[in-house]
Amino acid sequence: MSKWSIQVRISRPGVRAEAIRAHFETWFKQEGDDLVFRSPLAPELSASDHLKWLHSMLQFHRKFIRKLEADGVHMTVHISVRGRTLSLEPEALLLAHQLHLKTEIEFRT
């Protein structure tokens, strides 16, 4: 099991789910009522690397993401960490900052 899991989650998009999946092609996968986009990078890479990769994929969809937010669709960056510490490079924070996404960090032992 890897030390972390990093994903962007769209919570209960409802009737917007198909339009979102169509916009992002195959990136977001259905998981229950949510749509989830996980980083496919190797698990030995840092959490920062995963976040920077997700940002590189989503940054050019900023207007669409902001429109979703305005329409009441909630997107969240979810970081699940095995352990008690997490260190992130400043550039890794651009994903949540530039796309105006809430961030949830879960520490597992």
N, C-alpha and C positions, 0 to 999 in steps of 0.2 A: 504494500500500500504506500502511495506517495505521501510526502510530508504535507502537501497542500492540494486543495482543489479550488480552482478559480473559474467562475462562470458569470455570465450576465443573464439574469432571470427576468422575464416579463411575467408578472403575476396576473393570472386570470384575465387575459385579454378579451375573452368573450367573442363577440361577433367579429372583432378586428383580427383574430388569430390568422385567418387565411390570408388577409391582405399583408400582414406582417411577414408571414412565411414566404409569400410571393416576393415581397420587396427584398428580403435578405436571402433569397434563393434557398440553399440547403443549410444555412448556418444554424438556425434555431430549430431545435427538436422538441416535439411535444413531450411533456412530462407531467402527467395528470392534467390539471387545468392550466398549467403554466407552459411557457416556451423557454427553452434553455439553450444558451450558446456557451459551450465549454472550450477552453483552450486545449488544442490538440498537441501542444508542444511536449517534449520529453519531460517526464516527471523530475529528472535530476536538475533541470533548469530552475532558476530562482523564481520566487513569486513575482518579483519585479519584471522579469522577462515575460512571464505569462500575461501580466497586466499590460505591458507595453505592446505585446502582440495583439491583444484584444483591441486596444486603442487604435492600432494601425489598421485594423480591419473595419472598425466602426466610425472612425473620425470623419469620413466623407459622407456619412449618413446623418450628420448632426441635425440638419433641418427636419428630417423625417422623425428622428428621435424626439426632438423638441415638440413636434406636432403631436406625437403620441402622448407626451407628457401633458400638453394642453388639453387633449381629449380625455384625460383621466386614466391613461394606461400607465401603470407603474413598472419601471425598470429599475433593477437593483444590481450592483456589483456584489457578488457573494464570494467571500474568501473563507475557506474552511482550513484551519491549520492544526496539524497534530503537534501539540506542544504548547508552550506558554509564551513564546515570543514570535514576533514578526518584524522583519526589517524591510523597508521598501525604499527604493531609490526615488528621488523627487520626480523624475520623469514618469514613474509608474502611477503617480497620482493624477496624471492628465486624463486618464480614462473617465474617472468619476467627475473631475472638475470641468473639463471642456464639454462633456456630454450631459452635465447636470444630473448625474445619477447618484442616488443614495448608495452608501456602502455598508454592508453588514460583514462583520468579522466574527467568526465562530472559532473559539479555541477548544480543541479536543485533547483529552489526555489518554 
